[in-house]
Amino acid sequence: MNKGGYIGLQILGMVATVVFAQAAIRTLFDHASVQLWGALGWVPGGWIGRLAVLVVLTAAGVVLAGWAHDRWSHRDQEPTG
């Protein structure tokens, strides 16, 4: 993958982290509100289930951004052959 691909994945991971973390924090304070336009209404478990999905999606965004950053940072150190 080229430099632009890794940067794009890093941006996608950061945006996902911000959006899902904000929704998770808002869910903590307002249990009855509908976050992300009701996109998580299908999740079983009520409030706890929705919160768990938001936390997992936040963590996935962090992992994606970190992975893309590491791959892009270390691409110059890898031998080409």
Order of alpha helices (4+ residues) and beta strands (2+ residues): alpha-alpha
